[in-house]
Amino acid sequence: MTSYWLSEPAPPRREVRVDDPEVVVVGAGVTGCAAALRLAEAGKRVRLYDGRAVAEGASGRNGGFALRGMPAAFDVTAESVGEETARAMMVWTERAIDTIESLAGDSFRRVGSLRLAVDEEERDELRTEYEALVAAGFAAAWIESFEPPLEGRFAAALRHPPDGVLQPARWVRRLAALAAEAGVELREHSRVASLEELGGATVVVCTDGYPSGLLGEIEGLIIPTRGQVIATEPVPERFFEVPHYGRHGFDYWHQTEDGRIVAGGFRDVSFDTEFTADEHLTDPVQNALHRFVNDLMGRELRVDYAWAGIFGMVMDFLPVVGRVPELDDVWVAGGYSGHGNVLGFACGELVAAALLGKDVPLMAQFDPVRLLNIG
Ligand SMILES: Cc1cc2nc3c(=O)[nH]c(=O)nc-3n(C[C@H](O)[C@H](O)[C@H](O)COP(=O)(O)OP(=O)(O)OC[C@H]3O[C@@H](n4cnc5c(N)ncnc54)[C@H](O)[C@@H]3O)c2cc1C
């Protein structure tokens, strides 16, 4: 049950105390750390709480893919929000990757990503997205021939050159250290049980799929969803430098710098059981992941790490950022539908900008009120 990423020791961090905070951020993952950092840089007195330690939620348990865009494909997003808005969202997330690269040091590698089609139907979908990306002026490449071990398995692939791969726990711990340097007090292992205990400060809830109990009417509408991951023994040959994902993102894998195959997904072998906030591993998903990796590599690999984490699913595949309906001075940023490494960072910055009174036009699309309508 240990995340490979979190097994690396956390580096020391500056100890800060903030009396009488103006803003309390709940959740010390990528979103909360980014929001707290930007608010403190702007001169706010900020305290950041987490029931666990920094990055011990999904931010230290994920696949490590740093992907541009929204959770849905670019053309699908354009259909739902309009071409111009979808384009603005894409540019915004590409800039967020640039910022991540400038802050993340050795926890980020800009290697691109490879979105694979397992059959002709998925190939057609990817081709439509590829054409929409190119027409809108975004970098993208179309691939139809593969080297082993991908050869013969996939119909085509769409390469996203601006993407990259993270050691996500190392990255978010680094972000927390930057926040502390900027003056944020971090209170780890301190679960916030109610808004009343926060003494009237502005509250920003950054808990994505983990039920916080702080979101009033919209509590539960960012649906807790379990993702499971394995990391194998190190493999000497290098096959998967780039994050790979196929079957609409239900399978994803890449190779760490020390050669391990990190693979996640296969929620669809047991859909109903995976809509949960329980981090236990299950045999059907774990066995499917192990079988998949062994089949891909053509030999039996030992699993050294296996873990689960919870992400927040939203039925329209757009994040949820803004004021929480019916609550006084409570804000939320979350609901990335399994796509939160870049979006979480960008939405943490976005909610901070809104709190600082800046003009943030994209937020209209992310308004939490809409959850009351889509259920
Ligand atoms: C298995 C898995 C694989 C994934 N793979 C990818 C991927 O490859 N690429 C990608 O982009 N995204 C991926 N995601 C999604 C991504 O990890 C998340 O969307 C992102 O990390 C969310 O960050 P966050 O800071 O918003 O929330 P989290 O990192 O989940 O942090 C929320 C924190 O809130 C705390 N909390 C909750 N309630 C309270 C309370 N009342 N008081 C105090 N603390 C509280 C929790 O302890 C937790 O630490 C994956 C997610 C999972 C689970």
The ligand as an ORCA input file, in Angstrom:
! r2SCAN-3c Opt
* xyz 0 1
  C      -4.291      6.680     -8.912
  C      -4.377      8.052     -9.516
  C      -3.704      8.311    -10.697
  C      -3.768      9.588    -11.255
  N      -2.983      9.862    -12.343
  C      -2.927     11.129    -12.794
  C      -2.006     11.459    -13.818
  O      -1.186     10.643    -14.248
  N      -2.030     12.733    -14.305
  C      -2.875     13.681    -13.801
  O      -2.878     14.809    -14.287
  N      -3.712     13.391    -12.763
  C      -3.736     12.152    -12.248
  N      -4.538     11.876    -11.200
  C      -5.336     12.946    -10.592
  C      -4.474     13.859     -9.712
  O      -3.600     13.093     -8.916
  C      -5.349     14.697     -8.789
  O      -6.395     15.293     -9.532
  C      -4.556     15.806     -8.120
  O      -3.421     15.276     -7.478
  C      -5.448     16.514     -7.104
  O      -4.627     17.353     -6.327
  P      -5.284     18.175     -5.164
  O      -4.208     18.970     -4.524
  O      -6.453     18.926     -5.667
  O      -5.862     17.075     -4.171
  P      -5.089     15.925     -3.374
  O      -3.678     15.814     -3.777
  O      -5.936     14.714     -3.440
  O      -5.073     16.485     -1.898
  C      -6.246     16.629     -1.160
  C      -5.862     16.632      0.319
  O      -6.956     17.118      1.081
  C      -6.834     16.561      2.361
  N      -8.114     16.753      3.061
  C      -9.347     16.343      2.685
  N     -10.264     16.784      3.572
  C      -9.592     17.471      4.531
  C      -9.994     18.164      5.721
  N     -11.286     18.242      6.100
  N      -9.032     18.742      6.496
  C      -7.723     18.678      6.135
  N      -7.293     18.034      5.014
  C      -8.223     17.448      4.225
  C      -6.453     15.114      2.093
  O      -5.787     14.557      3.210
  C      -5.535     15.257      0.871
  O      -4.177     15.210      1.228
  C      -4.535     10.600    -10.618
  C      -5.199     10.338     -9.431
  C      -5.129      9.076     -8.864
  C      -5.837      8.807     -7.562
*
